Amino acid sequence: MTTRLAPGTAGPASGRREAIMTPVPAAGATTPAVRLRDAELAFGPRVLWSGLDLDIAPGEFVAVLGPNGAGKTSMLKMLLGQLPLTAGTVQIAGRQASRGSSAIGYVPQQRSFDPGLPVRARDLVGFGIDGHRWGLPWPGRDRRQRIDAALAAVGAGGYADSPVGMLSGGEQQRLRIAQALITDPAVLLCDEPLLSLDLAHQQAVSNLIDRRRREAHTAVVFVTHEINPILSMVDRVLYLVGGEFRIGPPDEVMTSAVLSELYGTPIDVLRAGDRIVVLGTDHHVHHGDHDDIEVL
């Protein structure tokens, strides 16, 4: 593994550029699951990030953090092919990012289904195979076997034929993970998947995602407002703030010095056992942006 210097870009007010150490695979290494080169995303004069070089290896777990409006959900939209870069390139498993790619699985925020929705758990998971096509799915044996295997992998086989609206939030989120993984994607994108879940279900959902990436070498890009439930699983953090960014292991990024520099105001990062506590900002440091993503 070699190391590459990647420039980050500050917001319009500061006009500064920062050097960030970003690991880049050596020659002959496995194709990255995600590759960004000199990536920039801007809306008019507002730059979310610029000069972003990032390789995410197969099986790597990357947490994306930052305040509201920093561009975390926009990052997922870009990887999904729903939002074009202003400059630079993005590849998923060696190919240009595109809408509807089977190389990507997507787990959205937990939002409860209407109790009267006439959709079974297995129907929801099956949408991951052919939900983007017109017409009714073809009820073949292979399709049913794939759905059964996906349900079993997340421990949801016991309620496969239950209406999704009658299930708990944690059970529904298991189904969304099964739906996202049924095409055996190279990359799993997660947009606040623990939101509104109790601690037990947060741990269960996190463990499912972590087990998948370890067993199948699926790269994980995990947008979250709170790193503690996944802290032990995370390999690197991508922290976005006001046009600047930092990339690195949690112990290097989640520090008082780094966050104070990013926010331009004193930030205290404390360790309490195996948890991180961030103090000293009115910007709700780990609260994510919640723009809607079109589900593919």
Buried (B, 14 or more C-beta within 10 A) or exposed (E): EEEEEBEBBBBEEEEEEBEBEBBBBEEEEEBBBBBBBBBBBBEEEEBBBBBBBBBBBBBBBBBBBBBEBBBBBBBBBBBBBBBEBBEBEBBBBEEEBEEEBBBBBBBBBBEEBEEEBEBBBBBBBBBBBEBEEEEEBEEEEEBEEBBBBBBEBBEBBEBBEBBBBBBEBBBBBBBBBBBBBBBEBBBBBBBBBBBBBEEEBBBBBBEBBBEBBEEBBBBBBBBBBBBBBBBEBBBBBBBBBBBBBBBBEBEEBBBBEBBBBBBBEEBEBEEEEEEBEBEBBEBEBBBBBBEEBEBB
